[in-house]
Amino acid sequence: MQLKQKINNLKIDILALWFAYRDPRTPWYARIWVAIVVGYAFSPIDLIPDFIPGLGYLDDAILLPIGIFIAIRLIPRDVLKDSRIKAKEWLDGKEKPKSLVAAILIIAFWIFILFLIFHLLIARIRKSA
């Protein structure tokens, strides 16, 4: 399978997960996982920024496909089949949705990391003074 086809299938799967999340036949535990994966996929902000050498594309190349793989396994087959059909139809001329909640959570995560680093630096400076 060509890379372009794999990327297209990934787009279809992400949208199919979004439709599956909204389907009442999807179990609650699958909805939680799908919400995390789809929210992250639709977020305009990456957990690991792309400009970090070596790690920047790790989330897009490895973490996201693993999350999608797990989510697909949690969703009933008939729901996934119907959701993939909806996703293929929806992709004709549509823009992918954005997740404001996921963006806010990722920003909060990075603020927490920066706060933690700042706190550790201040503690080290006070200790050495």
N, C-alpha and C positions, 0 to 999 in steps of 0.2 A: 504494500500500500504506500502510495506517495505521501510525502509530508503535507502537501496541500490538502489531500483528502482526510488525513488524520486531524488536521486543524479544523476542517469543516465539520467532521464528526464530533469533535470536542465542543464546538459551538452548539451543535444540535443537542448534545447530551446536557449541556448546561441549561439551555432553554427547556429541555424536556424535564429536567429536575425542578425547574421553576414551576412548570405546569403540574408536575406530580405533587409538589408541596401544596398546591391549592386544591388538589383532588381529595375529597373526603374519604376515599378508600385507602389513602396512605396512612400507615400506622404513626402514632405520635412520636415514637423514638426515631423513625425515619425522617419525620418532619423537622425535628430538632437538628439532626445532622445535615439535612438538605438545606435548612435555613443558614447554617454556618457556611457551608460550601458555596451555595449560590450567592449569598450576601458578599462573601469574599471575592468571588468571581466577578460580580457586577460592581464591586467597589472601585472607584477611580484611584484609590491609594493602595499600594502594595504593602504587605507586612514587612517584606525585605525590599527596600528601595532598589530599583534596577541599576542605579549608579554604583552600588557597592560591588567592586571587582570580585568575580568568582561566585558570589552568593546572590547577586541581584536578580538573576533569572531563575534561581532555585525554586521559588514558590510557583512560578508559572510553568516550569518544565517538569517538576517532580511532585511538589506538594498538592497542587490543584488536581492533576490527574489521579493521584492516589485518593484524594477526597471524593472525587467523582466516582471512581471505581467502587469505593465503599458505599456511597449513597445509592448507586445503581443496584448493589446487592441487597440493600435494605428495602427497596420498593417492590411491591408485587408486580409480577411480569405483565399482567393485563393493564395496570396503571401506567407502567413504563412504556408499553407499546402505544397506548392512546396518547400519552404525553409526547412521544417522539413524533407522532403524526402531526399533532398540534404545533410542535416546534418547527417542523419543516414547513408547514403552511405559514406560520408566523414570520419566518425568516425572509419570506418574499417581500422585500421593500421595507422592512421594519428596522429600527435602530435598537440596539440592545438596551435594556433597562439599566438604571443606575441605582445603587443602594446607598442612601444617605445614612442609614443606621450603621452599615458596615464601615463606611468611611469614618463616621464618628468614633466607632469602637477602635479602629486602627489608629486614629489620631490620639485617642486616649491611651492606647497601649504605648505609643512612642513618647508621649508626655510622661507617662509613668517611668519608662526606661530612662529618660533624660533626668527626671527628678531623682531617681535612684543613683545614677552616676554622679550627679551634683552633690547629693547627700554624702556619698562615699568619699568624694574629693574633699568636701568640707571637713569631714571627720578625720581624714588623713592629715590635712593641713593643721587642724587644731592639735592633733596628737604630736606632730613634729615640732610645733611651736612651743 
